[in-house]
Amino acid sequence: MTELQLAEMKRFTADGKEYAFLIPSSSVVGLDEVTGAILEGFKDGPRNPAAVLETLSGHFNHDDLVDGLSELHQVGAITAPEHAVTIPPYRQQKDAPLSTLVLNVTNKCNLSCKYCYEYGEDKLAAPAATRFMDESTAFESVEFLLKRGGHLPRLTLTFFGGETLLNFKVVRATVEYARRRARESDKKIDFSLTTNATLLTDEIIGFLTENHVGVTISIDGPKEFQDRFRTYSNGAGSYDQILPRIKSLLKNHRTRPVGARVTLTSQVMDVIRIFDHLTDEIGFYEVGFAPVTTSANTLYSIGTSGFDSMLEQFTKLGARYLEKAARGEYLGFSNMSDSLQEIHTGVTKSYACGAGLGLLGVSPSGDIALCHRFVDSADHKLGNIRTGVDEQKRHEFNERTHLANKVECHTCWVRGMCSGGCYHEAQVRYGDIGHANLHYCDWIRGWTEVCLQTYAEIAEKNPSFFERFDERQGKGEPRYASS
């Protein structure tokens, strides 16, 4: 019989039971005493499976061993050596359908958040000339999305800034235009929007509700945290102004869940207090956290101790999430939900995200970028809405950001879920979009293991909980764009 060997895997325990996370397929396999022993039999390298079973025959029933071996082979936990390579080679993506277009309808903002990447190093060389997108550019962007969406029946149009609502006139006109053109094209377009909430009015809230626009609010928590960095140009905080507007939005906008997106810094790191304030005291459905994107030498940059604190607090929130999930209830901790959804659907990726592939960003002038974070970055321009995508340049970007070219990632067990991390983060930290974000590797591995343990326990205690992820994906609910 042909020799077999272990697939790449990460073994872990959850609630006293043993599991294997299979790296090639990002799948979770439960192990019993028999299958665990069989895996141990292959730990030193390729072996004849008959010899492994013979070694174990004095400890287990023969039929159980045969069945266990068959099951492990079927799920890919043991495989032929020639099938063991799991780093997919780069292949040029031709005619990849565009599913999401992010319109930066303005690069101007009424706040002066100290950590905003709109003022990042990659955008200082050539300040943007166009501050507000006009209707013509927005409508042409809709046509671009419909055309490049190809066979996809459902597309997403996201409005972004700067402060998006400074150009609400164009947002409203674009939603109305896109709805009509989608009907004519026999497609469905979902809409989402990110805002700092300072300009929310009854009129705007009514429009967002009526048109089922998903809303994400950029907010950093209680007053002392929000007013630390999210300030006006005169240094005044924004919390007191946005709180009544957010509460009005949450009271009246019931057609889509409203989420909060928090930027964590070395000075704003009380994750649990922030989460409780935003969910229990204000009433957000979901809250997502992201570490600030910045070079390592800024005062608010997160260091190793900060990532350790994040992991500790995320783990505590994860335990809450598990308790609720076991009872069939939902905790709106989107970092956990997003990871569990990826585990549940077996996501394994060669790219960190869809930027430059199924997602593109558009600047106020109509220039096309890898994503909304690269809009107005001259070095990362991919073309223009009116002239199309420079496919050669996009190919070069895609090749540089492919997992095959991130050698540091090749031995990491979480590579299929991370693929090196955010390209904009890599640009800011290392000056290269293709560089792996090595500064938070330990954090990613630690958090992913917590999510795997949580997934395994929910699967044991209440597997029907995961049905909500299929519904969530089908509804096109937005992932919380960074602002």
C-alpha positions in Angstrom: 0.0 0.0 0.0 1.2 3.5 -0.8 2.7 5.4 2.1 0.6 8.2 3.7 1.6 11.1 5.9 -0.1 13.7 8.1 -1.5 16.7 6.4 -0.5 20.0 7.9 -2.6 20.5 11.0 -2.9 22.3 14.3 -4.2 20.0 17.1 -6.0 21.6 20.0 -8.4 20.8 22.8 -11.7 22.3 23.7 -13.9 21.4 26.7 -11.6 18.3 27.3 -12.0 16.9 23.8 -9.3 16.8 21.1 -9.6 18.3 17.6 -7.4 18.9 14.6 -7.5 22.1 12.5 -6.5 21.0 9.0 -4.5 23.8 7.4 -5.1 22.9 3.7 -8.9 23.0 4.0 -9.3 25.2 7.2 -11.6 22.5 8.5 -12.1 21.3 12.1 -12.1 17.5 12.7 -13.1 16.0 16.1 -10.8 13.2 17.3 -11.6 10.2 19.5 -9.1 7.9 21.1 -8.7 5.8 18.0 -8.3 8.5 15.4 -5.9 10.4 17.8 -3.8 7.3 18.1 -3.7 6.8 14.3 -2.5 10.4 13.9 0.2 9.8 16.4 1.3 6.8 14.4 2.2 9.1 11.4 3.8 11.8 13.4 7.4 10.9 12.4 6.8 11.1 8.7 5.3 9.0 5.8 4.5 5.4 6.7 2.7 2.4 5.3 -0.8 2.7 6.9 -1.0 -1.1 7.3 2.1 -0.9 9.5 0.5 1.8 11.6 -2.6 -0.3 12.1 -0.5 -3.3 13.0 1.3 -1.3 15.7 -2.0 -0.2 17.2 -3.9 -3.5 16.8 -3.1 -4.6 20.4 -4.8 -1.6 21.8 -7.9 -1.1 19.6 -10.5 -3.1 17.7 -9.3 -3.8 14.2 -12.5 -2.7 12.5 -12.4 0.6 14.5 -8.9 1.2 13.3 -9.8 0.5 9.7 -12.8 2.8 10.0 -10.8 5.5 11.7 -8.0 5.4 9.1 -10.6 5.6 6.3 -12.3 8.6 7.9 -9.0 10.5 8.4 -8.0 9.9 4.9 -11.4 11.0 3.6 -11.3 14.3 5.4 -7.7 14.9 4.4 -6.0 14.5 7.8 -3.7 11.9 6.3 -2.7 12.1 2.6 -0.3 10.9 0.0 3.1 12.8 0.2 2.6 14.1 -3.3 -0.6 15.8 -2.2 0.9 17.4 0.9 2.0 20.8 -0.7 -0.5 23.4 0.5 1.0 26.7 -0.7 -1.0 27.4 -3.9 1.1 28.9 -6.7 0.2 32.4 -8.0 -2.0 32.4 -11.0 -3.1 35.6 -12.8 -6.7 36.4 -12.0 -8.4 37.1 -15.3 -11.9 38.6 -15.6 -12.5 38.1 -11.8 -16.0 39.4 -11.2 -16.3 42.6 -9.1 -18.7 42.0 -6.2 -18.0 45.2 -4.1 -17.2 48.7 -5.0 -16.4 51.3 -2.2 -17.1 54.9 -3.2 -15.0 57.4 -1.3 -17.6 60.1 -1.9 -15.4 62.7 -0.2 -11.9 62.7 1.3 -12.8 65.7 3.5 -13.9 65.3 7.1 -15.4 67.5 9.8 -13.3 65.7 12.4 -9.5 65.7 12.8 -8.9 62.2 14.3 -5.3 62.1 15.1 -4.7 58.5 13.8 -6.7 58.8 10.6 -5.0 57.0 7.7 -6.4 59.7 5.3 -3.3 61.6 6.4 -1.0 58.6 6.1 2.5 58.6 4.7 1.4 57.0 1.5 -0.9 60.1 0.7 1.3 63.0 1.6 3.3 63.2 -1.6 0.4 64.2 -3.8 -2.6 65.7 -1.9 -5.9 64.9 -3.6 -7.2 67.7 -5.8 -10.9 66.6 -5.8 -12.5 66.7 -2.4 -16.1 65.7 -3.3 -17.4 63.1 -5.8 -19.9 64.4 -8.2 -23.1 62.6 -9.4 -21.6 61.9 -12.8 -18.6 60.0 -11.3 -20.8 58.2 -8.9 -23.3 57.1 -11.6 -20.4 56.0 -13.8 -19.1 53.9 -10.8 -22.5 52.2 -10.6 -22.2 51.3 -14.3 -18.7 50.1 -13.8 -19.9 47.8 -10.9 -22.8 46.4 -12.9 -20.6 45.7 -15.9 -17.7 44.2 -13.9 -20.1 42.2 -11.7 -20.4 39.8 -14.6 -22.7 36.8 -13.7 -23.0 37.7 -10.0 -26.7 38.3 -9.2 -25.9 40.3 -6.0 -23.5 43.2 -5.7 -22.5 45.6 -2.9 -22.0 49.4 -3.1 -20.4 50.9 0.0 -20.2 54.7 0.7 -17.1 55.9 2.5 -15.0 59.0 3.3 -13.6 61.2 4.8 -16.9 61.8 6.4 -19.4 60.2 4.1 -22.4 62.3 5.0 -20.6 65.5 4.0 -21.7 64.4 0.5 -25.1 63.0 1.4 -26.6 64.6 -1.7 -24.5 62.3 -3.9 -25.1 59.3 -1.7 -28.9 59.7 -2.0 -28.8 60.3 -5.7 -26.5 57.3 -6.3 -28.7 54.9 -4.2 -31.7 55.9 -6.3 -29.9 55.6 -9.6 -28.3 52.2 -8.6 -31.7 50.8 -7.6 -33.2 51.6 -10.9 -30.2 50.4 -12.9 -30.0 47.1 -10.9 -33.7 46.4 -11.7 -33.0 47.0 -15.3 -30.0 44.7 -15.2 -31.8 42.0 -13.3 -29.4 42.3 -10.4 -29.6 43.1 -6.7 -27.4 45.8 -5.1 -26.9 46.0 -1.3 -25.9 49.4 0.2 -23.8 50.1 3.2 -22.3 53.3 4.6 -19.7 54.3 7.2 -20.1 57.5 9.2 -18.8 59.3 12.3 -22.5 60.1 13.1 -21.9 63.9 13.6 -24.1 64.8 10.6 -27.0 62.3 11.1 -30.4 64.0 10.9 -34.0 62.8 10.9 -34.0 63.2 7.1 -30.9 61.1 6.6 -32.0 58.4 9.1 -35.3 58.2 7.3 -33.6 57.7 3.9 -31.2 55.0 5.3 -34.1 53.2 6.8 -36.3 53.3 3.8 -33.5 52.1 1.5 -32.2 49.4 3.8 -28.7 50.9 3.9 -26.4 49.0 6.3 -24.7 51.5 8.7 -21.5 51.3 10.6 -20.6 54.0 13.1 -17.0 54.9 13.8 -16.9 55.3 17.5 -14.3 54.5 20.2 -16.5 53.9 23.2 -17.3 56.0 26.3 -16.8 59.8 26.3 -13.2 59.8 27.6 -12.2 57.2 24.9 -14.1 58.8 22.0 -12.8 62.3 22.8 -9.2 61.1 23.1 -8.6 61.0 19.4 -11.9 61.6 17.6 -11.9 65.4 17.9 -12.7 68.5 15.9 -9.9 70.6 14.6 -10.1 72.9 17.7 -9.6 69.9 19.9 -13.2 69.6 21.1 -14.5 66.1 21.6 -17.3 64.6 19.5 -19.0 62.3 21.9 -21.7 64.6 23.2 -22.7 65.6 19.7 -23.0 62.1 18.3 -24.7 60.3 21.2 -28.2 61.6 20.6 -27.9 61.2 16.9 -26.8 57.5 17.3 -29.7 56.8 19.6 -32.1 58.3 17.1 -30.6 56.1 14.4 -30.8 53.0 16.5 -34.4 53.7 17.5 -35.6 54.3 13.9 -33.4 52.3 11.6 -34.7 48.8 12.0 -34.3 47.4 8.4 -30.6 46.5 8.8 -28.4 45.9 11.9 -26.4 48.9 12.9 -22.8 48.2 13.9 -20.0 50.1 15.7 -16.4 50.0 14.6 -13.7 50.8 17.2 -10.1 51.8 16.7 -7.9 50.5 19.5 -4.7 52.4 20.4 -2.2 52.1 23.2 -4.2 54.7 25.1 -7.7 53.3 24.3 -7.5 49.6 25.1 -10.3 48.8 27.5 -12.0 46.4 25.1 -14.6 45.0 27.6 -15.7 48.4 28.9 -16.0 49.8 25.4 -18.0 46.7 24.3 -20.4 46.9 27.2 -20.9 50.7 26.8 -21.7 50.4 23.1 -24.0 47.4 23.3 -25.7 47.7 26.7 -25.7 51.4 27.3 -26.1 52.7 23.7 -27.7 49.7 22.0 -25.5 48.7 19.0 -26.3 45.3 17.5 -22.6 44.5 16.8 -19.2 45.9 17.7 -16.0 45.3 15.9 -12.5 46.2 17.0 -9.3 46.9 15.0 -5.9 48.0 16.1 -4.8 51.4 14.8 -2.9 51.4 11.5 0.2 53.4 12.0 4.0 53.2 11.9 5.7 51.8 15.0 7.1 55.1 16.3 3.8 56.9 17.0 2.7 57.5 20.6 -0.6 55.6 20.0 1.0 52.6 18.3 0.2 49.3 19.9 3.2 47.3 21.1 3.6 43.7 22.2 2.0 44.3 25.7 -0.9 45.9 24.0 -1.6 42.9 21.7 -1.3 40.7 24.8 -4.0 42.8 26.5 -6.2 42.7 23.4 -6.0 38.9 23.3 -6.8 38.5 27.0 -9.8 40.8 26.7 -11.0 39.2 23.4 -10.8 35.8 25.1 -13.0 37.0 27.9 -15.6 38.3 25.4 -15.3 35.1 23.5 -16.3 33.2 26.6 -19.4 35.3 26.8 -20.1 34.7 23.2 -19.9 30.9 23.8 -22.2 31.0 26.8 -24.9 32.8 24.7 -24.4 30.7 21.6 -24.9 27.5 23.7 -28.3 28.9 24.6 -29.1 29.9 21.0 -28.5 33.6 21.8 -26.3 36.0 19.9 -23.6 38.3 21.3 -22.7 41.1 18.8 -18.9 40.7 18.9 -18.2 40.8 15.2 -14.5 39.9 15.5 -15.7 36.5 16.9 -18.6 36.1 14.4 -16.4 36.9 11.4 -13.8 34.3 12.4 -16.4 31.6 13.2 -18.1 32.2 9.9 -14.7 31.7 8.1 -14.1 28.5 10.1 -17.6 27.2 9.5 -17.4 27.7 5.7 -13.8 26.4 5.5 -12.3 29.6 4.2 -8.7 29.1 3.0 -7.2 32.0 1.2 -4.2 33.0 -0.9 -5.0 36.7 -0.4 -5.7 38.5 2.8 -8.9 40.0 1.5 -10.7 40.8 -1.8 -8.9 44.1 -2.4 -7.8 44.3 -6.1 -9.9 41.2 -6.9 -13.6 41.2 -6.0 -13.3 44.6 -4.3 -12.1 48.0 -5.5 -12.1 51.5 -4.1 -13.0 54.7 -6.1 -11.7 58.2 -5.2 -13.8 61.4 -5.5 -12.2 62.0 -8.8 -12.9 58.5 -10.1 -9.5 57.0 -9.7 -9.5 53.3 -8.9 -7.5 51.8 -6.1 -7.0 48.4 -4.5 -9.5 49.3 -1.7 -10.9 52.4 0.1 -7.7 52.6 2.2 -5.5 53.2 -0.9 -7.8 55.8 -2.5 -5.8 58.9 -3.4 -2.5 57.1 -2.9 -0.7 57.9 -6.1 1.5 54.8 -6.0 -1.4 52.5 -5.7 -3.7 53.8 -8.5 -5.2 51.1 -10.7 -6.9 53.3 -13.3 -10.0 55.4 -13.5 -13.7 54.7 -13.7 -13.9 56.4 -17.1 -10.9 54.7 -18.7 -11.0 51.3 -16.9 -8.6 49.2 -14.8 -5.0 49.0 -15.7 -4.9 45.2 -15.7 -1.2 44.9 -15.9 -0.8 47.0 -12.8 -3.5 45.1 -11.0 -1.8 41.8 -12.0 1.5 43.2 -10.5 -0.3 44.1 -7.2 -2.0 40.7 -7.0 1.2 38.9 -7.6 3.0 40.9 -4.9 0.2 40.2 -2.3 -0.3 36.5 -3.0 0.5 34.1 -0.2 3.0 32.2 -2.4 5.3 35.3 -2.3 5.1 35.7 1.5 7.8 33.2 2.5 7.5 34.1 6.2 3.9 32.8 6.2 4.6 29.4 4.7 5.3 27.6 7.9 2.5 29.3 9.9 -0.6 27.2 10.7 -3.0 30.1 10.4 -1.8 31.3 7.0 -5.0 30.1 5.2 -7.1 32.4 7.3 -4.7 35.4 7.5 -2.5 35.3 4.4 -0.2 37.9 5.8 -2.8 40.5 6.8 -3.9 43.9 5.6 -2.0 45.4 2.6 -2.4 49.0 3.8 -1.1 48.0 7.2 1.9 46.4 5.5 2.4 49.6 3.4 2.4 51.8 6.5 4.6 49.5 8.6 7.0 48.2 6.1 6.6 50.3 3.0 5.5 47.3 0.9 2.0 46.0 0.4 3.3 42.5 -0.2 5.1 42.3 3.2 3.6 40.1 5.8 2.4 41.9 9.0 4.9 40.2 11.2 4.3 42.5 14.2 1.0 40.9 15.0 1.6 37.2 14.0 1.5 36.0 17.7 -1.7 37.9 18.2 -3.4 36.4 15.1 -2.3 32.8 16.1 -3.5 33.3 19.7 -6.9 34.7 18.6 -7.5 32.1 16.0 -6.9 29.3 18.5 -9.5 30.9 20.8 -11.9 31.0 17.9 -11.2 27.4 17.0 -11.9 26.3 20.6 -15.1 28.4 20.7 -16.2 26.9 17.3 -15.7 23.3 18.5 -17.6 23.9 21.8 -20.5 25.5 20.0 -20.6 22.7 17.5 -20.9 20.2 20.3 -23.4 22.1 22.4 -25.6 23.8 19.8 -24.7 23.2 16.2 -27.8 24.9 14.9 -26.3 28.2 16.0 -24.2 28.3 12.8 -27.3 28.5 10.6 -27.3 32.2 11.2 -24.1 32.6 9.3 -25.6 31.2 6.2 -28.5 33.7 6.6 -26.1 36.5 7.3 -24.1 35.8 4.2 -27.2 35.5 2.1 -28.4 38.9 3.2 -25.2 40.6 2.2 -24.7 42.2 5.6 -21.6 44.5 5.5 -18.3 43.7 7.1 -17.3 46.7 9.1 -15.0 48.8 6.9 -12.2 50.6 8.7 -12.4 54.3 9.3 
